[in-house]
Amino acid sequence: MTPPIIAFFNNKGGVGKTSLVYHLAWMYFDLGLKVIVADLDPQANLTAAFLDEERLEEVWEGSNTDSYNTVFRCVKPLLSGIGDIATPNLEKIEDDLSLLIGDLQLSGFEDELSSQWSDCLDRKERAFRVISAFWRVLSQAAFIDHADVILVDLGPNLGAINRAALIASDYVVVPLSPDLFSLQGLKNLGPTVRRWREEWQERIPKNPALDLALPKGKMQPVGYVILQHGVRFDRPVKAFQRWIERIPHIYNTEVIQKQDEIDLPLSSDPNRLALLKHYQSLMPMAQESHKPIFHLKPADGAIGAHIYAVRDVYKDFKALAKKIADRTELLLPDAQLVLEPELK
């Protein structure tokens, strides 16, 4: 049985989505889960967060380019017409934290995914193999790694790659920033995801290969996370508050289609998973150290007031991780009771 696959998606970029996935992956690892994090964004920013430049060069440009150690290399046999997906070689970050490495060449899979979408209606087996490729790669990865959860980072667009990635997902978390662009993106995202779900349900019965397992295309909305990573400090705070207050209504009507829902203030909205603060100088410090903010130590530069900020970030992400787990039937082990680590 495949563990929950949770996608993080917003068709508007620059909202801190990749940082959110990165930190949640580490938090679930800290809480005792076996985690796979998959970078299905052709920009591969999540991969760059986990791996230093030397390792990236070794993977992308090294002599072992025949290894199936990136998401594109796993689906390349399909693209080349020489076979089916390849079994992924995951990158071990820790014993119970693995990465399916992203690949800039993944953008070359977009046209194939787009053309095969309509061919599913004509009951063509290869079309179903192509469209389900991401899900089958993730399922194989989960089986190999005995994973408890898979977190998926997606690019900020409504293209064929993200359609296939979302079809592979059981749950969808929407990261937002408090601005007009995020709200406009939310209006596009909701109807598009619903249409993709409906169209995939129409296609599933037309699969001619009885031995080919397919994703259910559940794509259940879990809620939204407001991140202030992209907040511009030269804009008045009141302007951001105005956009924040509009989010509950738009999410209700456009994403989960509860038109008759009484408008709730943001603090009472059950769909709001978290409102995460801007981490200011802690973020570049974490990026430099290639670790999540809540793992920063004085040796990394987290001294003085930063120590208390690091502890706050740990509490924020722990609360968010538990809330997402509650809504995705993800069981947390007893390690969820552990207190935040001491900073030494």
N, C-alpha and C positions, 0 to 999 in steps of 0.2 A: 504494500500500500504506500503510495506516494505521500510524503508529509505535506502540510499546508504550503502552498506556493503563494507568497504575498508580494504583489507588484506595487511599486511606488511610482505614480504617474501623474504628470501634469503637462499639458501641451504648451505651457508657457515656461520658458527656461529662466534660470537665474534666481530660483526660489530657495536654493539650499537643499535640493532633493538628494543629491549624491552624498552630501555630508550627513544627511539624516539616515540614509541606508547604511553608510559606513559605521556610524555610531551605534545604530540598533544591532548591527551584526555583532559588534564587540560586546554590547550589553547582553544579548542573548547567550553569547559564549560565556560571559562572566556569571550568568545565572545558571549555568550548567547544561545548556543545550548543545547538541551537535548541529552546527550551522553551516549551510552552504550559501554563499552570496554570489549571485550571477550578474555579470555586467553585460547587459544586452543593449547598451547604448553604443553606437558606432564611434562616439567620441572617446569612449573608454576612460572617462575621468575617474570612475570608481576604482578601476584597476590601478591607475596612477596613484590613488590614495593609499592603496595597500602595498604597492611594490615600488622600490626605488628605481631610478633611471637605469642603473647598471643591469638589474634583473629584467627590466622591460626590454632593453636592447638585446639581451641574451635570448629572450623568448621570441620577440618579433623578428630579429635580424640574424639570429644565431644559425648555426649549421643544422640544427635539429628541427628544421621547418616542417618535416613530415610527421612530427609528433602532434597528436590531437589535444594540444594543451591550450587552445583558445576556442571560443565559441564558433568563430568562423571556420576553423579547421575541422570542427566536428560536423558541420553541415556542408562543407565543401564537396564531399563525394556526391551529394545530391545535386549540387549546382553543376558539377562536371558531368553528370549523367553516367557515372561509373559505379554507382552503388547507393547505399542508404547511409544514414548518419553513422558516425564513428563514436565509439565509447570514449567519453571525455577523460582526460588526465587532469585532475584538479590540482591547483596550486595550494600546498599546505601552508597556511599562515600560522596556525597552531594545530595541535593534535585534533581538536574538535572544531576548528574553524577553517573552512576551505573556500577557495575562490575559483569560479569559472572565469578565466581571464577574458577580458574584452578584446576587441580587435577592430582596428580602423577599416579593415577590409570587409567587415560585416555589411557595410553600406552596399556592397556589390550583390548582396542577397535580396535587396529590396525589390528589384524588377521581377525576379523569379517568384517571390511571394505574392506580388501583385497579379501576375498573369495566371498563377495556379489557383487563385481564389475563385475565379469564375469557372475554371475547369472542374472544380469539385461538384458543381451542379450537373456536370455531364458524366458523373460517376467514374472519373478517371483516378485510378489507384495512386499514380505518382503525385497527383495534385494533393491528395490527402497526406501522403508521406511528407511532402514539402511543407504544407501548412502546419502539420503537427510536429515538425522537426524540433523546435525549441522545447516543447513539452516532453518529447521522448528523450532528448539529451538530458534535461533536468531530472527526469525520472530515473534514468540510468545512473546519473551522478548520485542521486539520493540513495539508491540501492547499494552502490559501491561504498558510500561513506556512512551508511546507516544514519542518515540525517534526520533530525527532528523538525527542521524548518528550512525553507528556502526563501531568501529575500532577493528580489529582482529589481535592478535599477534600469529604467528605460529612458530613452531620449525624449526631448520636448517637442514632439510632433505627432501628427495623426496619420502616419504612413503605414505601409504594409508590414514593416518589421514590428512596430508596436502592436499592430492588430494581432499578429501571430503570437507575440509575447503575452498579450493580455488574454488571448484564448487559452494559453497555457496556465493562466493564473486562477487560483481559487478566490483570492481576495485582492482588493485594490484600496490602497491608502493614497489620499490626494494631499501632497504638500502644497501649501499656498504662501504667498507673501501678501502683506496688506497693501495692495495697490489696485488700480483700475485694471491693469493688464491681467492679473490673476483672476479677477472676477469675470472678465470677458472670456478668458480661457476656460473657466469653469462652465460657462454657458455652452461652449462648444464641446467640451469633454463629455458631459453627461449624456446628451443625445447620441453622440458618436459611439460611446461604449455600449449603450443600449442597443443600437442598430447592429453593431458587430456581434453582440451576444445573440440576438434574434437570427441574424443571417447564418451564424455558425450552427445554431440549433436546427435550422432548415437543411443544412448540409450533412450533418452527422448521419441521418438515415440513408444517405446516398452512397456511403462508403462501401465499395464493392469487395474489399478485402476483410473477411471476417476475422482474420488473425491479426489485424492491425488495430491495436488499442489507440483510442483517441481521447484527447482531453474533453472534459465536460463543458468547458467554456463558462464556468460559473461566474467569474468576475464580480463577485459580491462586494459592493461598496462597504468599507469598514468605517470610514470617517475621514476627517481632514486634520491636518496639522498645520498650524500657522507658524511660519518661521520668519524671524526678522533679520535674517542674514543680509538680505538685500536692501534693508532700509537705508534710505539716503537721509543723512542727518541735516541736510540743508532744507528739508521740507518740514512744514509745521507738523507737530505730533497730532493735532486735531484732524489733519487730512487722513492720516493713517487710521485713526479711530473710526472715521466715517466709513472707510472701506471695510474695516473689520466688522463693523456692525451689520453690514449688508451680506456678509458671507452665509450666515445660517439660512436665510430665506432662499438665496440662490442655490445653495447645496440641496436644500429640501425639494425645491421645485424642478431643478435641472438634472440632478444626479439620482436621487431616490424617488422622485416623482410623488411627493406627498403635497399635492396642491392645497389640500384642505388643512394642512398643519398650521396651528397657531404660531405666529412669529414669536420666537423666543430670544431673549438677550443672549449674547455670545456665551456668557458664563454658565447659562443653563442649557445650552444646546447639547443634547446627547451625542450628536455627531462630531463634536469637537473633541479630538483626542488629546491635544496639547496646544499650548501657546508658548513656544520656546523663545527665550530672550536672544538678543544679539550678544555674541560671546566676545566681541571686541578683540583684544589682543591675545586671547587664548586660542583662537582658531589658527592664526599663522604659526603660533608656537607648537600646536599639535601637528600641523602639516609638516613643519620642519622636522619634527621628531618621528613622523610616520606612526603616530599612535592616536587613539581617541582622546578628547579633552580630559575625560575623567580618569585617564591613566597617567596624566602629567605629574611629574615629581619636581621637587626643588631643583634637582640636577638638570631638568629640562627648562628651568627658568620660572617655574610656578612657585613663587615666593611671596611672602606678605599676604596682601588681600587676595592674590590669585589662588592661594590654598583653599580659602573658603568658597571661592567661585567654582573651583574644580569639584568640590563636594556638592555644591548646588546642582551642577550639571549632571553629576552621577545620579542624584535623587530624581531630577527631571526625567532623565532617560530611563531610569528604572521604572518610574511610574508609567511612562509611555509604553514601554515594552510590556508591562503587565496588562495594561488596558488593551493593547492590540491582541495579546495572547487570549484574553477573556473573550474577544469577539471573533476569534479565528479557531476556536477549539484547540488551541495550542497549550499543551500541558507543561507547566513549569515544574522542575524538580524541587526538592527541598532547598536547593541552593538559592532560591528566590528570597529566602529569609536572611541571607547573609547581609551584613552591614557593609557600607562603602569602605573600600580599602584605606588603610592608614597611609598617609603621605609621609614618606621618609626621604 
